[in-house]
């Protein structure tokens, strides 16, 4: 675990973050567009549902932290 992960935990208060909270800030997508893309795998990181098909889409704080760190590393080259 790294500082980015812990920062996300502090920001969202949970390890599995609802997609609608992540999409506008970190993916540059509206909630509706992110929900449309979720089942197709066309988002920058993995999303999943816990339980039924009606459960909300979630993003793992670990996966999001890795995405942020990779983008930061690419930008610093």
C-alpha positions as CSV (number, residue, x, y, z in Angstrom):
1,X,0.0,0.0,0.0
2,X,1.2,3.5,-0.8
3,X,0.4,7.1,0.0
4,X,-2.0,7.3,-3.0
5,X,-4.1,4.4,-1.7
6,X,-4.3,5.9,1.8
7,X,-5.2,9.3,0.3
8,X,-8.1,7.7,-1.5
9,X,-9.2,5.9,1.6
10,X,-9.2,9.3,3.4
11,X,-11.0,11.0,0.6
12,X,-13.8,8.4,0.1
13,X,-13.8,6.6,3.4
14,X,-14.0,3.1,1.9
15,X,-11.9,0.6,-0.1
16,X,-14.5,-0.1,-2.7
17,X,-15.6,3.3,-4.1
18,X,-18.9,3.8,-6.0
19,X,-18.2,4.5,-9.7
20,X,-20.3,7.7,-9.6
21,X,-17.9,9.3,-7.1
22,X,-14.8,8.4,-9.1
23,X,-15.8,8.9,-12.7
24,X,-16.1,12.7,-12.9
25,X,-12.9,13.5,-10.9
26,X,-10.6,10.7,-12.0
27,X,-11.9,9.5,-15.4
28,X,-13.3,12.8,-16.7
29,X,-16.6,11.1,-17.4
30,X,-20.2,11.9,-16.3
31,X,-21.8,9.4,-14.1
32,X,-24.1,8.3,-16.9
33,X,-21.3,7.8,-19.4
34,X,-19.3,5.8,-16.8
35,X,-22.3,3.6,-16.1
36,X,-22.7,2.9,-19.8
37,X,-19.0,2.0,-20.2
38,X,-18.8,-0.1,-17.1
39,X,-20.1,-3.4,-18.5
40,X,-18.0,-3.0,-21.7
41,X,-14.6,-2.7,-20.0
42,X,-14.0,0.7,-21.6
43,X,-12.9,2.5,-18.4
44,X,-9.4,3.2,-17.3
45,X,-9.5,0.6,-14.5
46,X,-11.5,-2.4,-13.5
47,X,-15.0,-2.0,-12.1
48,X,-17.2,-4.6,-10.4
49,X,-20.4,-5.2,-8.6
50,X,-20.9,-7.0,-5.3
51,X,-24.1,-9.0,-5.3
52,X,-26.8,-8.6,-7.9
53,X,-26.8,-7.0,-11.3
54,X,-28.6,-4.1,-9.8
55,X,-25.8,-3.4,-7.3
56,X,-23.8,-0.2,-7.9
57,X,-20.6,-0.4,-9.9
58,X,-17.5,-0.1,-7.7
59,X,-13.9,0.7,-8.2
60,X,-11.2,-0.7,-5.9
61,X,-9.1,2.0,-4.2
62,X,-6.1,-0.3,-4.9
63,X,-6.8,-0.3,-8.6
64,X,-7.5,3.4,-8.7
65,X,-4.2,4.2,-6.8
66,X,-2.3,2.1,-9.3
67,X,-3.8,4.0,-12.2
68,X,-3.0,7.4,-10.6
69,X,0.6,6.3,-9.8
70,X,1.1,5.0,-13.4
71,X,-0.2,8.3,-14.9
72,X,2.0,10.3,-12.6
73,X,5.1,8.2,-13.5
74,X,4.3,8.7,-17.2
75,X,4.0,12.4,-16.8
76,X,7.4,12.7,-15.0
77,X,9.3,11.2,-17.9
